[in-house]
Amino acid sequence: MPIDNQIEPPQSFMAMYIKPGQTRPNASQDVVLTRYEQCEDMASILAEQAQTLAFKENLSEKEVLERCLQGLLADDSDFTTKESAWIICRLAELMNWVPLDLEAAYTGTRSREAGG
């Protein structure tokens, strides 16, 4: 069966779906690709907002990233803790900013964790 989608999520994203000791994701390719596209889109959307926050509010890069993370971690967010952390890392990358130390977010738990 041919694959129509040429997008390949980076290893940093795939790590959310591969449990230690396994080599295959614990979710279908469609689920992983859909979640990746949503997370990548959110990082791109946040880039413009982050730039505006930094300029208008005179906030540091770290403060902007922390505010964005807080928004993503809100109860009504559609993103898991791990996805939120990935989005913030990607946002920092897009902005050429120093990323936050998000180890706690990667190891934290939430009811909607990636891959179950």
N, C-alpha and C positions, 0 to 999 in steps of 0.2 A: 504494500500500500504506500503510495507516494505521500510525502509530508509536504504540505503546502506552505507551512510557516517556516521561514528561514532563520527566525530569531533563536539565538542560543543564550539563555541566561548565564551570567558569569558564575564562577565557582562560589563567590561570596554569597550569592543568592541561593544557589543549589544546596549549600551547606545547611540551610534551614529545613530541607526536605530529606536529607540523608542522615540517618541515625548512625552513631558511632558503631563501627564494625560492619557497616553495610556499604554497598557500592551503588545501589539503585535508590532513586527517590521513593518515599512512602506515599506519594500521590501521583495521579496520572499526569502524563505530559501536558494534556489540555489544562488541567488545574494549575500546574506549575507555570506554564506560559502565560495564562490569564493573570495570575497573581503577580508575576514578574512585570508584565506590561502595566498593570495598575500601579505598582510600586514605582516603576520608572517614570510613569506619567506624573505621579504625585511629587516626586523629587523635582521634576522639571517645573511643575506649577509652583512649588514652594520656592524655587530659585528666584523668581521675580518678586515674590512676597518678601523673601529674606533680604534681598537687595533694598527694597523699599523700607523695611524695618530698620535696617542698619543705618540708612541715610536719614530718614525722618525722625526716628526715635533716638538716634545717636547711640546705638547699642553696639557692643563688641560682637565679634563673630560668634564667640561662645554663647553669649546671651541670646543671640538670634537663633542659633541652633537649639538651645535649650527650650526656648519658647515654641519653636516648631515641633520639637519632640513632645512637649506637654500637650500640644494640640492633637498630635497623632495618638497619644496614649489616652485621650479622653474616652469615656465610656461609650460614646456614640460613634467612635471611629470604626471604620471597616477594616482596620489593619491590626494584626497581632503585635505583640511586644517586639518580637524578632523582626517582623517586617518594618515596624516603625523605626527600629534601630538601623536597619539596612537603608531605609529611605534617608535618614539623617546623615549617614555616612556617605551616601550617594550625593546628597545635597551639598555636603562639604566639598566633595570632589568636583562637582559642577561649578562651585563658586571659587575653587582654588583656595579653600580655607582649611585650617587645621581641624581635623575631625575631633568630635568629642570622644572621650573614653566611655564606650558603651558596653563594656563587658557585662555589667549588671543587667542591662536590657536584654542581652543575648541569652543570659542564663536565667532571667526572670521567667515567671510563668503567668499565664493569663488564660482565660477560658477558651479563647479562640486561637490557640497556638497553631502555627503552620504545620500542616501535615498531620493534624489530629492531636 
